[in-house]
Each structure stands twice: as C-alpha cells, then as structure tokens.
Amino acid sequence: MGKVLVVDDDEALRRLMHLELDATHEIIDSGEPDLGLALALEHKPDAILLDLRMPKYSGYELLQTFTSFSALK
C-alpha cells in the first residue's frame, strides 16, 4: 500500500481523496502548507497531491520547497 500526501486548504476535497483512495493507499493530509512539508519529511510519501492556490504558499512554491530536500526528490 503506497502513501499519498494531500495538501489542500479545502477540507471537502481532502475528504474526497480519502473516500477515493483509502482502499488502496495510506492517505496523509493537511490543510496547511507548513504542516504538509513537515508531514512529507516525516512520512516520505510515494506521491504528493498539491492544491495550486492556497493561502501563504502556492502549490508551485511548496513543490519547489519539497524538491529542495533530497529526502523528497
């Protein structure tokens, strides 16, 4: 079972990802980009689903931050 990290400020979308993927993947989610980064470093997911428009960080900015850590490349 692969791990998927969902980082999205929309709680309904995060719940939908759980409904769709829970049977086949371990889902880790956060509505806060900062926490999403911490969760990615802690859990080292196989895939990360990012919202592109979030407060504080865009998904693009968060992606750049993720790729700056060798553990997340």
All heavy atoms as TSV, in Angstrom:
chain	resi	resn	atom	element	x	y	z
A	1	MET	N	N	0.858	-1.176	0.000
A	1	MET	CA	C	0.000	0.000	0.000
A	1	MET	C	C	0.902	1.236	0.000
A	1	MET	O	O	1.715	1.431	0.892
A	1	MET	CB	C	-0.899	-0.038	1.235
A	1	MET	CG	C	-1.815	1.155	1.335
A	1	MET	SD	S	-2.919	1.170	2.768
A	1	MET	CE	C	-4.064	-0.100	2.357
A	2	GLY	N	N	0.754	2.078	-1.003
A	2	GLY	CA	C	1.540	3.293	-1.100
A	2	GLY	C	C	0.980	4.407	-0.236
A	2	GLY	O	O	-0.190	4.404	0.135
A	3	LYS	N	N	1.840	5.356	0.084
A	3	LYS	CA	C	1.432	6.530	0.871
A	3	LYS	C	C	1.219	7.712	-0.052
A	3	LYS	O	O	2.029	7.964	-0.940
A	3	LYS	CB	C	2.522	6.926	1.861
A	3	LYS	CG	C	2.715	5.995	2.991
A	3	LYS	CD	C	3.787	6.547	3.913
A	3	LYS	CE	C	4.262	5.498	4.871
A	3	LYS	NZ	N	5.359	6.000	5.701
A	4	VAL	N	N	0.139	8.439	0.186
A	4	VAL	CA	C	-0.156	9.647	-0.575
A	4	VAL	C	C	-0.378	10.789	0.409
A	4	VAL	O	O	-1.159	10.660	1.347
A	4	VAL	CB	C	-1.416	9.470	-1.463
A	4	VAL	CG1	C	-1.762	10.760	-2.183
A	4	VAL	CG2	C	-1.213	8.333	-2.461
A	5	LEU	N	N	0.326	11.876	0.191
A	5	LEU	CA	C	0.129	13.094	0.979
A	5	LEU	C	C	-0.736	14.049	0.170
A	5	LEU	O	O	-0.436	14.333	-0.987
A	5	LEU	CB	C	1.472	13.751	1.302
A	5	LEU	CG	C	1.421	15.128	1.950
A	5	LEU	CD1	C	0.736	15.070	3.317
A	5	LEU	CD2	C	2.813	15.717	2.071
A	6	VAL	N	N	-1.819	14.522	0.789
A	6	VAL	CA	C	-2.711	15.500	0.155
A	6	VAL	C	C	-2.573	16.809	0.930
A	6	VAL	O	O	-2.814	16.841	2.139
A	6	VAL	CB	C	-4.180	15.023	0.176
A	6	VAL	CG1	C	-5.090	16.068	-0.439
A	6	VAL	CG2	C	-4.325	13.682	-0.530
A	7	VAL	N	N	-2.169	17.867	0.243
A	7	VAL	CA	C	-2.057	19.190	0.861
A	7	VAL	C	C	-3.020	20.110	0.123
A	7	VAL	O	O	-2.787	20.476	-1.029
A	7	VAL	CB	C	-0.615	19.740	0.792
A	7	VAL	CG1	C	-0.535	21.084	1.498
A	7	VAL	CG2	C	0.381	18.751	1.389
A	8	ASP	N	N	-4.114	20.437	0.804
A	8	ASP	CA	C	-5.158	21.260	0.192
A	8	ASP	C	C	-5.913	21.973	1.303
A	8	ASP	O	O	-6.253	21.354	2.312
A	8	ASP	CB	C	-6.117	20.365	-0.604
A	8	ASP	CG	C	-7.000	21.152	-1.550
A	8	ASP	OD1	O	-7.595	22.161	-1.110
A	8	ASP	OD2	O	-7.095	20.761	-2.718
A	9	ASP	N	N	-6.177	23.254	1.130
A	9	ASP	CA	C	-6.890	24.008	2.164
A	9	ASP	C	C	-8.396	23.741	2.151
A	9	ASP	O	O	-9.099	24.146	3.058
A	9	ASP	CB	C	-6.609	25.510	2.043
A	9	ASP	CG	C	-7.025	26.087	0.706
A	9	ASP	OD1	O	-6.939	25.377	-0.310
A	9	ASP	OD2	O	-7.421	27.261	0.675
A	10	ASP	N	N	-8.890	23.004	1.170
A	10	ASP	CA	C	-10.313	22.665	1.066
A	10	ASP	C	C	-10.559	21.311	1.745
A	10	ASP	O	O	-10.184	20.257	1.219
A	10	ASP	CB	C	-10.709	22.610	-0.402
A	10	ASP	CG	C	-12.183	22.366	-0.626
A	10	ASP	OD1	O	-12.875	21.919	0.314
A	10	ASP	OD2	O	-12.640	22.618	-1.754
A	11	GLU	N	N	-11.195	21.362	2.905
A	11	GLU	CA	C	-11.430	20.137	3.681
A	11	GLU	C	C	-12.287	19.130	2.914
A	11	GLU	O	O	-12.057	17.915	2.985
A	11	GLU	CB	C	-12.095	20.467	5.011
A	11	GLU	CG	C	-12.263	19.267	5.900
A	11	GLU	CD	C	-12.893	19.599	7.231
A	11	GLU	OE1	O	-12.955	20.784	7.602
A	11	GLU	OE2	O	-13.327	18.653	7.900
A	12	ALA	N	N	-13.265	19.596	2.158
A	12	ALA	CA	C	-14.131	18.701	1.390
A	12	ALA	C	C	-13.321	17.915	0.360
A	12	ALA	O	O	-13.561	16.717	0.154
A	12	ALA	CB	C	-15.243	19.486	0.712
A	13	LEU	N	N	-12.371	18.551	-0.267
A	13	LEU	CA	C	-11.539	17.865	-1.261
A	13	LEU	C	C	-10.642	16.830	-0.585
A	13	LEU	O	O	-10.458	15.730	-1.112
A	13	LEU	CB	C	-10.702	18.869	-2.054
A	13	LEU	CG	C	-9.971	18.268	-3.239
A	13	LEU	CD1	C	-10.961	17.752	-4.276
A	13	LEU	CD2	C	-9.063	19.278	-3.868
A	14	ARG	N	N	-10.125	17.165	0.598
A	14	ARG	CA	C	-9.307	16.190	1.333
A	14	ARG	C	C	-10.147	14.965	1.713
A	14	ARG	O	O	-9.688	13.829	1.601
A	14	ARG	CB	C	-8.664	16.824	2.566
A	14	ARG	CG	C	-7.610	17.864	2.219
A	14	ARG	CD	C	-6.738	18.253	3.400
A	14	ARG	NE	N	-7.410	18.430	4.652
A	14	ARG	CZ	C	-7.910	19.578	5.104
A	14	ARG	NH1	N	-7.835	20.679	4.350
A	14	ARG	NH2	N	-8.482	19.652	6.297
A	15	ARG	N	N	-11.382	15.195	2.141
A	15	ARG	CA	C	-12.281	14.069	2.470
A	15	ARG	C	C	-12.562	13.224	1.228
A	15	ARG	O	O	-12.596	11.990	1.292
A	15	ARG	CB	C	-13.584	14.587	3.067
A	15	ARG	CG	C	-13.460	14.984	4.511
A	15	ARG	CD	C	-14.829	15.160	5.154
A	15	ARG	NE	N	-15.698	15.998	4.360
A	15	ARG	CZ	C	-16.120	17.211	4.694
A	15	ARG	NH1	N	-15.779	17.729	5.847
A	15	ARG	NH2	N	-16.896	17.900	3.901
A	16	LEU	N	N	-12.756	13.883	0.097
A	16	LEU	CA	C	-12.994	13.162	-1.152
A	16	LEU	C	C	-11.795	12.284	-1.512
A	16	LEU	O	O	-11.964	11.137	-1.935
A	16	LEU	CB	C	-13.287	14.150	-2.285
A	16	LEU	CG	C	-13.515	13.539	-3.665
A	16	LEU	CD1	C	-14.739	12.634	-3.666
A	16	LEU	CD2	C	-13.637	14.625	-4.710
A	17	MET	N	N	-10.593	12.795	-1.327
A	17	MET	CA	C	-9.394	11.995	-1.602
A	17	MET	C	C	-9.348	10.759	-0.701
A	17	MET	O	O	-8.984	9.675	-1.149
A	17	MET	CB	C	-8.124	12.826	-1.412
A	17	MET	CG	C	-7.928	13.932	-2.439
A	17	MET	SD	S	-7.733	13.298	-4.110
A	17	MET	CE	C	-9.291	13.777	-4.821
A	18	HIS	N	N	-9.758	10.920	0.556
A	18	HIS	CA	C	-9.826	9.762	1.457
A	18	HIS	C	C	-10.834	8.739	0.928
A	18	HIS	O	O	-10.544	7.538	0.889
A	18	HIS	CB	C	-10.219	10.189	2.881
A	18	HIS	CG	C	-9.072	10.636	3.710
A	18	HIS	ND1	N	-8.257	9.756	4.381
A	18	HIS	CD2	C	-8.592	11.872	3.977
A	18	HIS	CE1	C	-7.335	10.432	5.038
A	18	HIS	NE2	N	-7.514	11.719	4.797
A	19	LEU	N	N	-12.015	9.212	0.534
A	19	LEU	CA	C	-13.048	8.306	0.032
A	19	LEU	C	C	-12.574	7.537	-1.201
A	19	LEU	O	O	-12.841	6.342	-1.342
A	19	LEU	CB	C	-14.321	9.078	-0.312
A	19	LEU	CG	C	-15.140	9.581	0.864
A	19	LEU	CD1	C	-16.262	10.494	0.369
A	19	LEU	CD2	C	-15.711	8.411	1.648
A	20	GLU	N	N	-11.882	8.227	-2.075
A	20	GLU	CA	C	-11.464	7.607	-3.335
A	20	GLU	C	C	-10.235	6.714	-3.191
A	20	GLU	O	O	-10.105	5.719	-3.910
A	20	GLU	CB	C	-11.166	8.700	-4.386
A	20	GLU	CG	C	-12.385	9.452	-4.846
A	20	GLU	CD	C	-13.347	8.573	-5.613
A	20	GLU	OE1	O	-12.907	7.699	-6.375
A	20	GLU	OE2	O	-14.571	8.763	-5.443
A	21	LEU	N	N	-9.342	7.047	-2.271
A	21	LEU	CA	C	-8.038	6.374	-2.243
A	21	LEU	C	C	-7.768	5.508	-1.021
A	21	LEU	O	O	-6.800	4.747	-1.014
A	21	LEU	CB	C	-6.919	7.415	-2.367
A	21	LEU	CG	C	-6.929	8.261	-3.634
A	21	LEU	CD1	C	-5.881	9.355	-3.552
A	21	LEU	CD2	C	-6.704	7.393	-4.851
A	22	ASP	N	N	-8.584	5.610	0.020
A	22	ASP	CA	C	-8.321	4.863	1.263
A	22	ASP	C	C	-8.200	3.355	1.062
A	22	ASP	O	O	-7.436	2.698	1.758
A	22	ASP	CB	C	-9.404	5.134	2.309
A	22	ASP	CG	C	-9.008	6.208	3.301
A	22	ASP	OD1	O	-7.819	6.557	3.378
A	22	ASP	OD2	O	-9.907	6.700	4.001
A	23	ALA	N	N	-8.943	2.798	0.143
A	23	ALA	CA	C	-8.920	1.344	-0.050
A	23	ALA	C	C	-7.585	0.850	-0.591
A	23	ALA	O	O	-7.194	-0.294	-0.348
A	23	ALA	CB	C	-10.050	0.922	-0.981
A	24	THR	N	N	-6.872	1.702	-1.301
A	24	THR	CA	C	-5.641	1.256	-1.961
A	24	THR	C	C	-4.386	1.985	-1.495
A	24	THR	O	O	-3.285	1.573	-1.857
A	24	THR	CB	C	-5.768	1.443	-3.485
A	24	THR	OG1	O	-6.071	2.803	-3.764
A	24	THR	CG2	C	-6.851	0.536	-4.052
A	25	HIS	N	N	-4.546	3.060	-0.714
A	25	HIS	CA	C	-3.393	3.854	-0.301
A	25	HIS	C	C	-3.549	4.331	1.138
A	25	HIS	O	O	-4.670	4.512	1.619
A	25	HIS	CB	C	-3.244	5.105	-1.186
A	25	HIS	CG	C	-2.958	4.793	-2.609
A	25	HIS	ND1	N	-3.949	4.461	-3.508
A	25	HIS	CD2	C	-1.798	4.749	-3.288
A	25	HIS	CE1	C	-3.401	4.236	-4.685
A	25	HIS	NE2	N	-2.097	4.401	-4.585
A	26	GLU	N	N	-2.427	4.549	1.784
A	26	GLU	CA	C	-2.446	5.220	3.077
A	26	GLU	C	C	-2.466	6.720	2.782
A	26	GLU	O	O	-1.571	7.227	2.104
A	26	GLU	CB	C	-1.203	4.866	3.884
A	26	GLU	CG	C	-1.110	5.578	5.208
A	26	GLU	CD	C	0.175	5.290	5.950
A	26	GLU	OE1	O	0.913	4.370	5.563
A	26	GLU	OE2	O	0.443	6.001	6.924
A	27	ILE	N	N	-3.475	7.426	3.265
A	27	ILE	CA	C	-3.634	8.846	2.979
A	27	ILE	C	C	-3.230	9.663	4.199
A	27	ILE	O	O	-3.695	9.419	5.300
A	27	ILE	CB	C	-5.096	9.198	2.607
A	27	ILE	CG1	C	-5.594	8.314	1.468
A	27	ILE	CG2	C	-5.230	10.679	2.260
A	27	ILE	CD1	C	-4.811	8.445	0.195
A	28	ILE	N	N	-2.364	10.622	3.966
A	28	ILE	CA	C	-1.958	11.587	4.978
A	28	ILE	C	C	-2.374	12.933	4.415
A	28	ILE	O	O	-2.130	13.214	3.239
A	28	ILE	CB	C	-0.426	11.550	5.186
A	28	ILE	CG1	C	0.019	10.130	5.527
A	28	ILE	CG2	C	0.002	12.537	6.255
A	28	ILE	CD1	C	1.428	9.835	5.141
A	29	ASP	N	N	-3.020	13.776	5.222
A	29	ASP	CA	C	-3.476	15.042	4.649
A	29	ASP	C	C	-3.266	16.208	5.595
A	29	ASP	O	O	-3.129	16.027	6.799
A	29	ASP	CB	C	-4.941	14.958	4.216
A	29	ASP	CG	C	-5.893	14.921	5.371
A	29	ASP	OD1	O	-6.246	15.991	5.884
A	29	ASP	OD2	O	-6.298	13.810	5.773
A	30	SER	N	N	-3.225	17.381	4.999
A	30	SER	CA	C	-3.091	18.616	5.750
A	30	SER	C	C	-3.745	19.744	4.966
A	30	SER	O	O	-3.688	19.768	3.740
A	30	SER	CB	C	-1.618	18.946	5.971
A	30	SER	OG	O	-1.487	20.222	6.558
A	31	GLY	N	N	-4.329	20.681	5.699
A	31	GLY	CA	C	-4.880	21.878	5.087
A	31	GLY	C	C	-3.896	23.034	5.153
A	31	GLY	O	O	-4.154	24.102	4.603
A	32	GLU	N	N	-2.766	22.820	5.825
A	32	GLU	CA	C	-1.744	23.856	5.992
A	32	GLU	C	C	-0.462	23.474	5.257
A	32	GLU	O	O	0.094	22.400	5.504
A	32	GLU	CB	C	-1.415	24.033	7.478
A	32	GLU	CG	C	-2.559	24.559	8.295
A	32	GLU	CD	C	-2.885	25.998	7.948
A	32	GLU	OE1	O	-1.959	26.773	7.646
A	32	GLU	OE2	O	-4.081	26.341	7.973
A	33	PRO	N	N	0.028	24.318	4.366
A	33	PRO	CA	C	1.256	24.005	3.640
A	33	PRO	C	C	2.454	23.727	4.554
A	33	PRO	O	O	3.234	22.812	4.278
A	33	PRO	CB	C	1.499	25.255	2.784
A	33	PRO	CG	C	0.149	25.866	2.632
A	33	PRO	CD	C	-0.578	25.570	3.906
A	34	ASP	N	N	2.592	24.486	5.649
A	34	ASP	CA	C	3.720	24.267	6.556
A	34	ASP	C	C	3.673	22.862	7.157
A	34	ASP	O	O	4.691	22.174	7.231
A	34	ASP	CB	C	3.730	25.297	7.685
A	34	ASP	CG	C	3.961	26.711	7.181
A	34	ASP	OD1	O	4.552	26.868	6.102
A	34	ASP	OD2	O	3.535	27.661	7.868
A	35	LEU	N	N	2.501	22.463	7.586
A	35	LEU	CA	C	2.340	21.125	8.148
A	35	LEU	C	C	2.532	20.072	7.066
A	35	LEU	O	O	3.087	19.001	7.319
A	35	LEU	CB	C	0.971	20.978	8.809
A	35	LEU	CG	C	0.667	19.630	9.446
A	35	LEU	CD1	C	1.706	19.255	10.500
A	35	LEU	CD2	C	-0.726	19.632	10.052
A	36	GLY	N	N	2.092	20.370	5.859
A	36	GLY	CA	C	2.287	19.447	4.742
A	36	GLY	C	C	3.762	19.153	4.516
A	36	GLY	O	O	4.146	18.000	4.270
A	37	LEU	N	N	4.592	20.162	4.616
A	37	LEU	CA	C	6.033	19.973	4.461
A	37	LEU	C	C	6.566	19.075	5.569
A	37	LEU	O	O	7.327	18.138	5.312
A	37	LEU	CB	C	6.752	21.321	4.465
A	37	LEU	CG	C	8.271	21.273	4.373
A	37	LEU	CD1	C	8.728	20.561	3.115
A	37	LEU	CD2	C	8.844	22.680	4.427
A	38	ALA	N	N	6.164	19.333	6.797
A	38	ALA	CA	C	6.610	18.509	7.929
A	38	ALA	C	C	6.153	17.057	7.755
A	38	ALA	O	O	6.920	16.124	8.009
A	38	ALA	CB	C	6.089	19.089	9.236
A	39	LEU	N	N	4.912	16.864	7.311
A	39	LEU	CA	C	4.398	15.512	7.099
A	39	LEU	C	C	5.150	14.794	5.979
A	39	LEU	O	O	5.409	13.590	6.066
A	39	LEU	CB	C	2.903	15.555	6.785
A	39	LEU	CG	C	1.994	15.944	7.943
A	39	LEU	CD1	C	0.565	16.175	7.439
A	39	LEU	CD2	C	2.017	14.885	9.030
A	40	ALA	N	N	5.501	15.520	4.939
A	40	ALA	CA	C	6.257	14.919	3.837
A	40	ALA	C	C	7.621	14.446	4.318
A	40	ALA	O	O	8.071	13.346	3.972
A	40	ALA	CB	C	6.410	15.916	2.690
A	41	LEU	N	N	8.278	15.262	5.128
A	41	LEU	CA	C	9.594	14.871	5.644
A	41	LEU	C	C	9.495	13.693	6.612
A	41	LEU	O	O	10.365	12.831	6.636
A	41	LEU	CB	C	10.265	16.063	6.326
A	41	LEU	CG	C	10.705	17.183	5.390
A	41	LEU	CD1	C	11.097	18.419	6.174
A	41	LEU	CD2	C	11.851	16.708	4.503
A	42	GLU	N	N	8.427	13.658	7.381
A	42	GLU	CA	C	8.245	12.586	8.359
A	42	GLU	C	C	7.851	11.259	7.703
A	42	GLU	O	O	8.400	10.209	8.023
A	42	GLU	CB	C	7.170	12.982	9.365
A	42	GLU	CG	C	6.863	11.919	10.395
A	42	GLU	CD	C	5.740	12.313	11.336
A	42	GLU	OE1	O	5.363	13.510	11.381
A	42	GLU	OE2	O	5.229	11.420	12.028
A	43	HIS	N	N	6.893	11.298	6.772
A	43	HIS	CA	C	6.315	10.069	6.220
A	43	HIS	C	C	6.911	9.634	4.888
A	43	HIS	O	O	6.691	8.498	4.470
A	43	HIS	CB	C	4.799	10.225	6.065
A	43	HIS	CG	C	4.089	10.380	7.362
A	43	HIS	ND1	N	3.781	9.318	8.171
A	43	HIS	CD2	C	3.641	11.486	8.012
A	43	HIS	CE1	C	3.159	9.749	9.255
A	43	HIS	NE2	N	3.065	11.068	9.179
A	44	LYS	N	N	7.605	10.521	4.191
A	44	LYS	CA	C	8.193	10.236	2.877
A	44	LYS	C	C	7.189	9.517	1.960
A	44	LYS	O	O	7.354	8.351	1.619
A	44	LYS	CB	C	9.471	9.427	3.047
A	44	LYS	CG	C	10.531	10.208	3.794
A	44	LYS	CD	C	11.791	9.435	3.968
A	44	LYS	CE	C	12.831	10.219	4.721
A	44	LYS	NZ	N	12.455	10.748	5.999
A	45	PRO	N	N	6.140	10.235	1.562
A	45	PRO	CA	C	5.083	9.611	0.747
A	45	PRO	C	C	5.574	9.235	-0.651
A	45	PRO	O	O	6.561	9.773	-1.155
A	45	PRO	CB	C	4.022	10.703	0.666
A	45	PRO	CG	C	4.779	11.969	0.832
A	45	PRO	CD	C	5.895	11.649	1.784
A	46	ASP	N	N	4.842	8.311	-1.265
A	46	ASP	CA	C	5.142	7.900	-2.638
A	46	ASP	C	C	4.642	8.926	-3.644
A	46	ASP	O	O	5.176	9.029	-4.746
A	46	ASP	CB	C	4.490	6.542	-2.921
A	46	ASP	CG	C	5.027	5.464	-1.997
A	46	ASP	OD1	O	6.259	5.275	-1.959
A	46	ASP	OD2	O	4.221	4.834	-1.293
A	47	ALA	N	N	3.597	9.665	-3.269
A	47	ALA	CA	C	3.029	10.704	-4.138
A	47	ALA	C	C	2.500	11.841	-3.270
A	47	ALA	O	O	2.099	11.620	-2.126
A	47	ALA	CB	C	1.911	10.134	-4.994
A	48	ILE	N	N	2.521	13.046	-3.829
A	48	ILE	CA	C	2.010	14.231	-3.135
A	48	ILE	C	C	1.040	14.937	-4.075
A	48	ILE	O	O	1.394	15.262	-5.208
A	48	ILE	CB	C	3.148	15.189	-2.731
A	48	ILE	CG1	C	4.140	14.483	-1.808
A	48	ILE	CG2	C	2.577	16.443	-2.060
A	48	ILE	CD1	C	5.397	15.295	-1.494
A	49	LEU	N	N	-0.179	15.158	-3.597
A	49	LEU	CA	C	-1.184	15.908	-4.351
A	49	LEU	C	C	-1.290	17.291	-3.729
A	49	LEU	O	O	-1.597	17.422	-2.545
A	49	LEU	CB	C	-2.540	15.201	-4.300
A	49	LEU	CG	C	-2.574	13.770	-4.832
A	49	LEU	CD1	C	-3.958	13.164	-4.623
A	49	LEU	CD2	C	-2.192	13.733	-6.291
A	50	LEU	N	N	-1.030	18.325	-4.521
A	50	LEU	CA	C	-0.995	19.696	-4.019
A	50	LEU	C	C	-2.076	20.562	-4.648
A	50	LEU	O	O	-2.297	20.507	-5.855
A	50	LEU	CB	C	0.349	20.356	-4.363
A	50	LEU	CG	C	1.601	19.813	-3.728
A	50	LEU	CD1	C	2.821	20.488	-4.329
A	50	LEU	CD2	C	1.559	20.016	-2.233
A	51	ASP	N	N	-2.702	21.372	-3.813
A	51	ASP	CA	C	-3.579	22.432	-4.296
A	51	ASP	C	C	-2.656	23.533	-4.827
A	51	ASP	O	O	-1.667	23.884	-4.193
A	51	ASP	CB	C	-4.417	22.956	-3.129
A	51	ASP	CG	C	-5.406	24.030	-3.531
A	51	ASP	OD1	O	-5.459	24.398	-4.726
A	51	ASP	OD2	O	-6.126	24.498	-2.641
A	52	LEU	N	N	-2.955	24.071	-5.974
A	52	LEU	CA	C	-2.102	25.118	-6.536
A	52	LEU	C	C	-2.350	26.485	-5.919
A	52	LEU	O	O	-1.465	27.329	-5.922
A	52	LEU	CB	C	-2.290	25.193	-8.052
A	52	LEU	CG	C	-1.842	23.951	-8.814
A	52	LEU	CD1	C	-2.079	24.145	-10.298
A	52	LEU	CD2	C	-0.396	23.629	-8.532
A	53	ARG	N	N	-3.540	26.709	-5.370
A	53	ARG	CA	C	-3.876	28.015	-4.788
A	53	ARG	C	C	-4.250	27.841	-3.319
A	53	ARG	O	O	-5.343	27.400	-3.002
A	53	ARG	CB	C	-5.048	28.639	-5.541
A	53	ARG	CG	C	-4.696	28.980	-6.951
A	53	ARG	CD	C	-5.840	29.683	-7.616
A	53	ARG	NE	N	-5.514	29.883	-9.018
A	53	ARG	CZ	C	-6.384	30.184	-9.929
A	53	ARG	NH1	N	-7.643	30.339	-9.609
A	53	ARG	NH2	N	-6.015	30.353	-11.167
A	54	MET	N	N	-3.306	28.183	-2.467
A	54	MET	CA	C	-3.525	28.113	-1.027
A	54	MET	C	C	-3.028	29.401	-0.393
A	54	MET	O	O	-2.159	30.068	-0.949
A	54	MET	CB	C	-2.761	26.934	-0.410
A	54	MET	CG	C	-3.238	25.581	-0.829
A	54	MET	SD	S	-2.329	24.249	-0.039
A	54	MET	CE	C	-0.785	24.295	-0.946
A	55	PRO	N	N	-3.543	29.734	0.783
A	55	PRO	CA	C	-3.004	30.896	1.495
A	55	PRO	C	C	-1.554	30.629	1.897
A	55	PRO	O	O	-1.175	29.491	2.118
A	55	PRO	CB	C	-3.887	31.005	2.738
A	55	PRO	CG	C	-5.042	30.108	2.523
A	55	PRO	CD	C	-4.668	29.131	1.462
A	56	LYS	N	N	-0.772	31.636	1.976
A	56	LYS	CA	C	0.646	31.595	2.361
A	56	LYS	C	C	1.546	31.093	1.240
A	56	LYS	O	O	2.484	31.757	0.876
A	56	LYS	CB	C	0.896	30.761	3.617
A	56	LYS	CG	C	0.234	31.263	4.863
A	56	LYS	CD	C	0.632	30.388	6.027
A	56	LYS	CE	C	-0.235	30.661	7.226
A	56	LYS	NZ	N	0.034	29.744	8.306
A	57	TYR	N	N	1.295	29.900	0.727
A	57	TYR	CA	C	2.126	29.310	-0.329
A	57	TYR	C	C	1.238	28.845	-1.467
A	57	TYR	O	O	0.158	28.320	-1.240
A	57	TYR	CB	C	2.860	28.060	0.173
A	57	TYR	CG	C	3.861	28.277	1.257
A	57	TYR	CD1	C	3.565	27.981	2.573
A	57	TYR	CD2	C	5.128	28.763	0.966
A	57	TYR	CE1	C	4.490	28.164	3.581
A	57	TYR	CE2	C	6.065	28.948	1.961
A	57	TYR	CZ	C	5.743	28.643	3.261
A	57	TYR	OH	O	6.668	28.823	4.254
A	58	SER	N	N	1.741	28.953	-2.669
A	58	SER	CA	C	1.046	28.300	-3.769
A	58	SER	C	C	1.574	26.868	-3.840
A	58	SER	O	O	2.616	26.545	-3.269
A	58	SER	CB	C	1.318	29.013	-5.095
A	58	SER	OG	O	2.635	28.752	-5.543
A	59	GLY	N	N	0.866	26.013	-4.518
A	59	GLY	CA	C	1.343	24.645	-4.705
A	59	GLY	C	C	2.681	24.612	-5.414
A	59	GLY	O	O	3.525	23.766	-5.134
A	60	TYR	N	N	2.900	25.556	-6.321
A	60	TYR	CA	C	4.180	25.624	-7.037
A	60	TYR	C	C	5.326	25.942	-6.070
A	60	TYR	O	O	6.394	25.333	-6.135
A	60	TYR	CB	C	4.134	26.683	-8.142
A	60	TYR	CG	C	3.157	26.365	-9.244
A	60	TYR	CD1	C	2.038	27.157	-9.442
A	60	TYR	CD2	C	3.363	25.283	-10.088
A	60	TYR	CE1	C	1.136	26.877	-10.459
A	60	TYR	CE2	C	2.466	24.993	-11.106
A	60	TYR	CZ	C	1.360	25.792	-11.287
A	60	TYR	OH	O	0.467	25.510	-12.288
A	61	GLU	N	N	5.096	26.903	-5.180
A	61	GLU	CA	C	6.132	27.258	-4.197
A	61	GLU	C	C	6.416	26.091	-3.257
A	61	GLU	O	O	7.574	25.810	-2.926
A	61	GLU	CB	C	5.705	28.479	-3.380
A	61	GLU	CG	C	5.646	29.753	-4.176
A	61	GLU	CD	C	4.950	30.872	-3.425
A	61	GLU	OE1	O	3.969	30.611	-2.684
A	61	GLU	OE2	O	5.395	32.015	-3.585
A	62	LEU	N	N	5.367	25.419	-2.837
A	62	LEU	CA	C	5.540	24.277	-1.951
A	62	LEU	C	C	6.287	23.156	-2.663
A	62	LEU	O	O	7.160	22.514	-2.084
A	62	LEU	CB	C	4.179	23.802	-1.450
A	62	LEU	CG	C	4.171	22.859	-0.268
A	62	LEU	CD1	C	4.948	23.421	0.918
A	62	LEU	CD2	C	2.747	22.543	0.146
A	63	LEU	N	N	5.986	22.938	-3.927
A	63	LEU	CA	C	6.692	21.930	-4.713
A	63	LEU	C	C	8.183	22.244	-4.785
A	63	LEU	O	O	9.027	21.357	-4.628
A	63	LEU	CB	C	6.100	21.824	-6.115
A	63	LEU	CG	C	6.795	20.858	-7.063
A	63	LEU	CD1	C	6.750	19.433	-6.528
A	63	LEU	CD2	C	6.163	20.935	-8.437
A	64	GLN	N	N	8.524	23.494	-5.006
A	64	GLN	CA	C	9.936	23.888	-5.037
A	64	GLN	C	C	10.606	23.611	-3.698
A	64	GLN	O	O	11.747	23.155	-3.648
A	64	GLN	CB	C	10.078	25.361	-5.402
A	64	GLN	CG	C	9.781	25.646	-6.845
A	64	GLN	CD	C	9.856	27.134	-7.157
A	64	GLN	OE1	O	9.635	27.972	-6.300
A	64	GLN	NE2	N	10.161	27.443	-8.399
A	65	THR	N	N	9.900	23.864	-2.612
A	65	THR	CA	C	10.442	23.588	-1.294
A	65	THR	C	C	10.636	22.088	-1.103
A	65	THR	O	O	11.659	21.649	-0.600
A	65	THR	CB	C	9.517	24.146	-0.189
A	65	THR	OG1	O	9.325	25.542	-0.418
A	65	THR	CG2	C	10.105	23.929	1.183
A	66	PHE	N	N	9.644	21.285	-1.516
A	66	PHE	CA	C	9.762	19.831	-1.404
A	66	PHE	C	C	11.006	19.330	-2.134
A	66	PHE	O	O	11.753	18.516	-1.610
A	66	PHE	CB	C	8.544	19.126	-1.994
A	66	PHE	CG	C	7.305	19.160	-1.145
A	66	PHE	CD1	C	6.052	19.101	-1.738
A	66	PHE	CD2	C	7.360	19.228	0.235
A	66	PHE	CE1	C	4.894	19.103	-0.976
A	66	PHE	CE2	C	6.199	19.244	1.010
A	66	PHE	CZ	C	4.976	19.175	0.395
A	67	THR	N	N	11.205	19.810	-3.343
A	67	THR	CA	C	12.323	19.290	-4.143
A	67	THR	C	C	13.676	19.785	-3.669
A	67	THR	O	O	14.697	19.249	-4.062
A	67	THR	CB	C	12.128	19.627	-5.641
A	67	THR	OG1	O	12.021	21.037	-5.804
A	67	THR	CG2	C	10.899	18.938	-6.192
A	68	SER	N	N	13.693	20.799	-2.792
A	68	SER	CA	C	14.980	21.242	-2.257
A	68	SER	C	C	15.505	20.282	-1.182
A	68	SER	O	O	16.680	20.353	-0.825
A	68	SER	CB	C	14.859	22.661	-1.692
A	68	SER	OG	O	14.079	22.683	-0.521
A	69	PHE	N	N	14.661	19.404	-0.680
A	69	PHE	CA	C	15.074	18.394	0.304
A	69	PHE	C	C	15.391	17.095	-0.433
A	69	PHE	O	O	14.525	16.551	-1.124
A	69	PHE	CB	C	13.957	18.143	1.336
A	69	PHE	CG	C	13.734	19.284	2.273
A	69	PHE	CD1	C	12.787	20.248	1.978
A	69	PHE	CD2	C	14.470	19.406	3.439
A	69	PHE	CE1	C	12.572	21.316	2.850
A	69	PHE	CE2	C	14.262	20.455	4.303
A	69	PHE	CZ	C	13.316	21.414	4.009
A	70	SER	N	N	16.597	16.596	-0.281
A	70	SER	CA	C	16.993	15.375	-1.003
A	70	SER	C	C	16.116	14.191	-0.620
A	70	SER	O	O	15.905	13.289	-1.437
A	70	SER	CB	C	18.458	15.055	-0.745
A	70	SER	OG	O	18.693	14.818	0.632
A	71	ALA	N	N	15.589	14.158	0.598
A	71	ALA	CA	C	14.744	13.041	1.039
A	71	ALA	C	C	13.416	13.007	0.293
A	71	ALA	O	O	12.739	11.981	0.288
A	71	ALA	CB	C	14.498	13.147	2.540
A	72	LEU	N	N	13.026	14.106	-0.359
A	72	LEU	CA	C	11.728	14.172	-1.034
A	72	LEU	C	C	11.829	14.199	-2.549
A	72	LEU	O	O	10.821	14.339	-3.224
A	72	LEU	CB	C	10.967	15.416	-0.556
A	72	LEU	CG	C	10.639	15.461	0.930
A	72	LEU	CD1	C	9.972	16.783	1.276
A	72	LEU	CD2	C	9.754	14.299	1.321
A	73	LYS	N	N	13.000	14.063	-3.101
A	73	LYS	CA	C	13.130	14.131	-4.571
A	73	LYS	C	C	12.553	12.928	-5.239
A	73	LYS	O	O	12.544	11.854	-4.762
A	73	LYS	CB	C	14.586	14.300	-4.955
A	73	LYS	CG	C	15.074	15.686	-4.665
A	73	LYS	CD	C	16.427	15.921	-5.226
A	73	LYS	CE	C	16.808	17.360	-4.941
A	73	LYS	NZ	N	18.049	17.738	-5.459
